[in-house]
Amino acid sequence: MNAPLQGLRIVEISAFVAAPLAAMTLAQLGAEVIRIDPVGGNIDINRWPLAPNGNSIYWASLNKAKKSVTLALDTPEGQALARSIICDPAPNGGIVLTNLPPRGWMSYAQLAEHRPDLIMMRLTGNHDGSAAVDYTVNCASGFPIATGDSPAPVNHVLPAWDVGAGLYLALGILAAERVRRLEGRGQEITLALSDVMLATVGNLGYIGDVMINGTSREPIGNHLYGAFGRDFATADGRRVMLAAISNRQWRAIGKATGLSEKLAMIGALMEVDLDSEGGLFQARDAICAVLAPWFERRNLEQVRASLDGSGVLWGVYQDFRQLVEEDARCSLANPIFGEIEQEGIGRLLAPRGPLSFSASATPPVCQAPVIGKDTEHTLRQILKLTDEEIGQLIANKVIEETMTKV
Amino acid sequence: MNAPLQGLRIVEISAFVAAPLAAMTLAQLGAEVIRIDPVGGNIDINRWPLAPNGNSIYWASLNKAKKSVTLALDTPEGQALARSIICDPAPNGGIVLTNLPPRGWMSYAQLAEHRPDLIMMRLTGNHDGSAAVDYTVNCASGFPIATGDSPAPVNHVLPAWDVGAGLYLALGILAAERVRRLEGRGQEITLALSDVMLATVGNLGYIGDVMINGTSREPIGNHLYGAFGRDFATADGRRVMLAAISNRQWRAIGKATGLSEKLAMIGALMEVDLDSEGGLFQARDAICAVLAPWFERRNLEQVRASLDGSGVLWGVYQDFRQLVEEDARCSLANPIFGEIEQEGIGRLLAPRGPLSFSASATPPVCQAPVIGKDTEHTLRQILKLTDEEIGQLIANKVIEETMTKV
């Protein structure tokens, strides 16, 4: 069996989170991904977190399963090599993903002169081409103001807009590749990071809430909006999240805690219908007041014993260390993980892509390349360069000699 | 020109955020999406935010551009109709997306008896099939503990795991459809919501940070991790986010504020290299101490006048109302938006999908269906049912008569 995208070749010239994630996602589905960077690496090569020797754990984590080619992209000769790799006539090639601006040799028009059916997927900041990054998009989204329990904005830590954009980029490439396969034509696809935010705010109903109700969602701490849910402290200083988004889950909470009768009294007490999501939300403080002592009197293991298998929707708060050290889902017991020896960093538990295919091969978890590692091999294999031509490129500082020795 | 996924038919039987978002995303790329729900709607039909008349703005926002079919899915007759729609032999049909468990008529094996090349994309909670939702996945992820400026967990408001899962689901369908087109075989693809979280935590380097450094990222408030960035208050009570993830952006801050010389002194003061991202992060409190008064002495318009066009990376914090009312990107001036009359709700600014194709048609922004609206038409068109057969289904309460009149 082949992997789902076996044979497809994607060339990536990008940095940071969104575009590298997009290309890695396609690599994890079996595509050949060649990331081209300036000699020495792009602007994200030293991004935190770092290993003690200074190598970027971040970079290694977002570039798994790719090939790394480094070229002097600020020279006509380096640009010509990159163009030749992008526009190589292999039928499953001719796809480039970038967050560079559409100028000069990286414009669609100039590249398409060398391959008319080129597919170019381009990430921009805003739809007018101006700059934006996750941090500056997020502050505008409304979410930081609605996060936490005070009007002060709280930034997210997960770069959610970058992650969303990365997945839209991967989707856009597959959609355009389908068009090319069926109808023969390539095209440029663009995605603005801030449009990912705007579309998402709209898709979740918050634009409509403002336009129809004139309301802007307020911060409600860790309460679940529109149904029941909140965090609770346990006797041993842990915290758990409890939620009910269906009547079945709500009844399960009463049954598992033995508090059904008390919880049922809250309907009359607060004059709400506890069979409706909205009623649960309106009565949230009374519900939490009844439930909190139950959790405060039990340690995490007792809570687990009572709630696991009871139909109650709940989970434990963990920091990253607890996730790695205590959660069985974050271990080799979960088939999405493999163990890799990441050159320059060390032994890592690393995820493959999260999609599982029943009738296509799953590429194994792969390490990230050392920067520039595949330069010479790629120039020989795709562009058929000779020893002499490679030597000339090194002499001209278009490629780095050290890179060719790895 | 056709839309990218013109002709593809996806049947969705699901609820909540992730799977509905996946199907809507494919509809916004031109696919025909038929969402099948129980008569009266699925468990998400009344989810908040609601319009004053009780209709769900949330539901309408996540189901745009779909057809809605309602059937008595708890009866063999309703299940048989759903199966016939899913397994209809149209070459571009035979794709179903669901978050139902793989049991009975909704198992891949039983459905594939009626269409051997069926593609079934299934969302689960955990990889072992147990339940999980965004709230219970998020608490385990490590991010709530690292959010805000205290060790207390802060839940995200954006259901980021659901959004990510929705986009992976859409991607998985296109990857599997490519395999079917090239190699003729269908398959079941599964995605666990918690695996989306685990893969993302790993992809961003946080698993590696624990394994290599033994450290778990701590909460750092609104500071940008590993480079420079934080929020600042203006004289008129607004807040802005300022960031520098490149040396160019860092130098632009000094130039635009006239504080270059003072900022340069911080390198010696704090004994760090301000030309490195890590140095900026280590000196963040001193940098913010120098910059904060500059913002406190200016109102938002003055800040805007100084920073716009200066190469500084910045943005304004907005609540959802300010986003809708004050941000030009969230208006018809941005081509991703259209204005729709949403039946049962009202006039809405609504986004299309955020991907823009240069050589494929962009489907216009479409309203969501009224629940059940397309039931009779779909049964006639795809299953070729007659008036008599439709009447019998109504008599047997397999479909609802009122729904057929819309």
Interface residues (C-beta under 8 A of the other chain):
Chain A: N2 P4 L5 F16 V17 L21 M24 T25 L29 I43 N46 R47 W48 P49 L50 A51 P52 S56 I57 Y58 A60 S61 L62 K64 Y108 N126 H127 A131 A132 V133 Y135 T136 V137 N138 C139 A140 S141 G142 F143 P144 I145 A146 T147 G148 P153 V154 N155 H156 V157 L158 P159 A160 V163 G164 L167 Y168 A170 L171 G172 L174 A175 A176 E177 R178 V179 R181 E183 R185 G186 Q187 E188 I189 T190 L191 A192 S194 D195 V196 L198 A199 T200 V201 G202 N203 L204 G205 Y206 I207 G208 D209 V210 M211 I212 N213 G214 T215 S216 R217 G221 N222 L224 Y225 G226 A227 G229 D231 R239 V240 M241 A243 I245 S246 S276 E277 G278 F281 L313 W314 G315 V316 Y317 Q318 D319 F320 R321 Q322 L323 V324 E325 D327 R329 C330 N334 P335 I336 F337 Q342 I345 G346 R347 L348 L349 A350 P351 R352 G353 P354 L355 S356 F357 S358 A359 S360
Chain B: N2 P4 L5 F16 V17 L21 M24 T25 L29 I43 N46 R47 W48 P49 L50 A51 P52 S56 I57 Y58 A60 S61 L62 Y108 N126 H127 A131 A132 V133 Y135 T136 V137 N138 C139 A140 S141 G142 F143 P144 I145 A146 T147 G148 P153 V154 N155 H156 V157 L158 P159 A160 V163 G164 L167 Y168 A170 L171 G172 L174 A175 A176 E177 R178 V179 R181 E183 R185 G186 Q187 E188 I189 T190 L191 A192 S194 D195 V196 L198 A199 T200 V201 G202 N203 L204 G205 Y206 I207 G208 D209 V210 M211 I212 N213 G214 T215 S216 R217 G221 N222 L224 Y225 G226 A227 G229 D231 R239 V240 M241 A243 I245 S246 S276 E277 G278 F281 L313 W314 G315 V316 Y317 Q318 D319 F320 R321 Q322 L323 V324 E325 D327 R329 C330 N334 P335 I336 F337 Q342 I345 G346 R347 L348 L349 A350 P351 R352 G353 P354 L355 S356 F357 S358 A359 S360
